[in-house]
């Protein structure tokens, strides 16, 4: 949540200074990826793209990114987990297609420097558990009494 808050504080400070603001989004293209054998993981190199409200071609993607960051911040703050589909249905008029919200969600995870599941967004529901059950997965508390988006 703190990383998202920092992005928004930076944006507000930029606007207050009379400047436009932009998001630096790491490129997820194949040319910007490298395999690190010691980690057994593919990581991104340093290429980034700027998304801002200044350029007409970028306005929609920038608005989508701001909205996804806001939704993810709310989910993290509430301590719940949601599916990518839940996220899409929170603002269907803005996202239009689920692939739009999915792609921007991946961009948000790259900006923050974490995997998508650390943003408390899972790909799909794998089952339903209801009751007084709590457990930790990858350092995240999964509280089955509070699953979903409210």
Secondary structure, DSSP 8 states (H G I E B T S, - for coil): -HHHHHHHHHHHHHHHTT---EEEEE--SGGGEEEETTTTEEEE-S-EEEEESSSGGGHHHHHHHHHHHHHHHHHHHHT--EEHHHHHHTSHHHH-SHHHHHHHHHHHHHHHTS-GGGGTEESS------SS-EEEETTEEEETTS-S--
